Amino acid sequence: MIAYDPYRWWKSTFSWRGTALPLAISRVLIFLLYAVLIQALYEYGADAGWILEKHFLGIDPAGHAVLGSLIGFLIVFRINASNTRWWEGRTLWGALINNSRNLVRFASQHCTEPDQLARLLTGYVVCLRRSLQGFRDLGEADLYLSDDVVQRISRFGSLATGISQEISEWITVRYRRQQLDSVMLRHMEDLVNRLTDAQGGCERIQKTPLPFVYVAMIRQLILIYLLTLPVVLCERCGWWSPVLLAAISLGMFGLEEAGVETEDPFGLEDNCLDLVACTMTVARDTAQLAAFAVTETKRSELS
């Protein structure tokens, strides 16, 4: 995800990285050349007698305007759907961060070895992040997990699910040691349930793209519109028609590509969520909460 200053208007206007230009520029150039060809055919083909103007200009501008309005509505629908998915993904990762903090904070006050829980939670979010990004290995999660835990979770199809089981086992062990009563146990398990609910929400977003029928229809209508637009503009705009077509195609292709990129908020593109920063936030905060509890315990023992 690109961090930018919303008050620096010129810098964001003329940016290249993170914009739709790298994604749409090839198609824009193709349609620019196509519009130049149509305009040349109109300008010189009629004079040479190759075509008849009354046959060449047979598209009603009013009907074309209605089609353009329909396409604009569909593109807005696509962008809104993608933005909803993006923001829901960010909300779910916010829940993962908050519930991880709450778990370690509570455990540090009532349980021994809260640093073990902190490492499990960090490994959990790392494995979840890599799974959402299409990887099936531990990545850097093995830095936080013991060899025994790695061996046990390797049996699971989802490594994050395996670690959530290890977190529940850690809580159960503390309950058996009578460090937690039944109310505390239910509270901590409720926090674990919220973690797995957020995991399920992220997996739902990743595995359920926008229905193909919408995507195909939008692209088909854009193609029809842009293929016929030069024929509508060539008489009225002259050699400005290729420029107008390039600007319109940039808007349509660019907005459609923006919807495509934000449809999967967990990807590796520039405008996807910065999940590395989210996982580092969990690693930092849970480790600090656990370390603070250990320090306070030693201080109370010395006093």
N, C-alpha and C positions, 0 to 999 in steps of 0.2 A: 504494500500500500504506500502510495506516494504522499509524503507530508509536504504541504505547500502553504504559502502565505496568501490568504484570500484577498489581502489588500494590495498585493503586487499584481496589478491588472495586466500590464504589458508582458511581464515574465511568463505568466500562465497562458496568455493569449498566443505567444509565439513559441510555446514549448513543443517539443517533438516526442520525447519519452513520456509514456503514459497516456498519450492522446490516441485518437482513432486514426490519425494520419498514416502511421506505418502499416496499419491493418487494411486501410481502404484505398491507399494511393494507387495501387496497381489497377484496380477496377475503375477508379476515376479517370486514369489516363486512357484506358481502353475506350470508355464512353466519350472522352474528349476527342479521340481520333475518329470514333464513329460519327460524332456530330460534325466534325470537319468534313468527312466524306459525304455526308448527307447534304451539307450546305454547298459543297463544291458541285455535287450532282444537280442541285437545284439551280445554282447560278450559271453553270456552264452547259449542263445537259439540256436545259430548255432552249438556250440559244443555238445549240448545235442540232436541235431537233430530235434528240435521243428520247425525250420524254415529253408528255403533255402536262402542263401545269394543272389543268383541271382534274387530271387523274392523280397527280402527285400529292395535291393538297386536299385530301378527302376526309381528314379527321376533324371532328367538331371540337373546338377549344373548350366549350362548356362541358361536354362529356369528359374531356381529359381533366378539367379542373375538379370535377366530382370524384374521379378516380384518385387524384392526388390527395383530396381530403380524406378519402377512405384509407389510403396508405398511411397518412399522417396519424389517423386514429389508431391504426393497428401498431404502428411503431411506438406510440405513447403507451399502449397496452403492454407491449413487450418490455419497454423500459421500466414501467411500474412493477411488473411481475419480477423482473430481475432485481430491482432495487429492494423489493420486499424480501427476497431471498437473501440478499447481501446483508440487510440490516438484521434479519432474524439470525443469521449466522453469527453476527457480532454480538447480539444479545445472548445467544447460547454460550459463546465463549466468555462473556462477562459473568454468566452464572457459574461456569467452570472455575473461573478465578476466585469468585467470592466464596463459593462452597469449599474450595480447597483451603482458603484462609481460615474459614470458620472451623473446619475439621481440626486443623493443626492447633489453632488457638484454643479450642476446647480441650483437645487431648493434652496440650502442654500444661494445663492446669490440673488435670485429674489423672494422667497416666504417666508411666515411666517410658523412657526412650521415644519421645515424640519425634526425634530426628529420623527414626525409621519410617514413621508415617509420612513425614515430609518428603523423603526420598521416593517412597511408593507413589505419592501423588504427582511428583515431578515426572517420574517414569510413565505414569498414566497419561498425562497430558502430552508428553512427547510422542508416545505410541499412537495416541489418538490423532495428533497432528499429522504424523507420517501416513497413517492409514487414510485420512481424508485427502491427502495429496497423492495417493496412488502407490505408496510404498508399503511393503509387507515385511520389513525388517525392523529391528529395534532402534537402529540409528544410534544416537547418543544416549538413549535411555539406559543402555547397559552400564553407563557411568554411575547411575543412581541405584541400580538393582543388584542384589547379591546373586551369586551363581545359582543358589538353590531356587530363588524366585524365577530367574531366567529359565531354568530347566522346567519348572512347573507350568509356567505360562506358555511355553512353546507348544503345549498340547492344544491350545485354543486357536480357533480360526481367527479370532480377533484378539490381538495381544492386549489391547486396552481392557477388554472384558475380563481377561485373565488377571490383570492387575487389580481390577475392581474386586474380584474374588479375594485376592491377597489382602486388600484393605479391610474387607469384612472379617477376614480371618484374624487380622491384627487386632481389630476391635473386640472380637469374641474372646481372644486370649486374655485381654485386659479385664473383660467381664468375669472370666473364670478365676482370675487372680483377685477378684473382688475390689478392683480399682474403680469399677463402674457399677452402678445399680441398674435396675431394669429401665428406669426413666432415662438415664444417661445413655444406655445402650440404644433405646429407641430413637433418641435425638441424633446420635451419631449415624445410625443406620439410615435415618431420614436424609441426612446430608449426603450419604453415599448414593441413596436413591436419586437424589437431585442431580448428582454427577452423571449417573447412567441415563437419566432422562435427557440431559443436555447432549450426551453422546448420541443417543437415539435420534434426537432432533437434527444434529449435524449430519448423521448418516442418511437421514431422510432427504435432506436438501441435496446431498451429494449424489444419491442414487435415483432421484426423481427429477429429471430435467423438464423443461417446458415441453408440453406435448408437441410431437413432430409436426402435426397437422397445422399448428399455428405458425411454426417456423417456416415450413415449406410455403404456405400461402403468402406470408409476408414477402418472402424472397421472390416468388413468382410474380406477384403484383408489382414489386419494384422493378423487376426486369421488363415487364410489359410496358410500364409507364416510361422508363428511360429509353426504351427502344423506339417508342412512338413520339416522345417529346420533341426531338429535332425536327420531325416533319411538321409539327404544329408551330414551332418557333422560326423556321427558316425564312418564311415570307415576312413575318412581322419584325424580326430582330436582326436579320441579315447575318453578318459574320460575328455578331455578338452571341448568337445562339450556342456555339460551342462553349463559350465562357459561362453562360447561364447553365448549360447542362452540367458542366464540371462542378459548379457551385452546388447545384441541386443534388447531384449524385453524391457529392462529398457529404452533404447533410444526411441523406438517406442511408448511405452505406456506413457513415460514421456513427450515427445513432443506433443503427442495427448492430454494429460491432460492439458498441458500448454495452448494449443489452446482453450480447453473447459473453463478453468478458466478465461481467458482474453476475451472470447467472450462476456461476460456480464460485462462491466467495472464498473457497478454500484452496484455489489453485495457486500457481506460481507466477501468474502474470502481475504486472505492475500495479493494477488496481484491485487485486484481491486482498483479503485481510492479511495483516502481518501476524501470522500465527507464531512465528519464531519469537516475536516480542511478547506475545501472550504467554507462551511457555516459559520464557525467561522470567516473566513477572511472577508466575507460580513458583518457580525454583527459588527466586530471591526471597519472596515474602514468606513462604513456608519454612525455608531454612532459617531466616531471621527470627521467626516466631519460636521455632524449636530451640534455637541457640539462646534466646532470651530466657526461656523457661529453665534451661540447664544452668545458666548463670545465676538466676534468682535462687534456684535450689541450693547451689553451692554457697551462695552468700548467706542464706538463712541457716545452713548447717554450721558455718563458721561463727555466726553470731550467737 
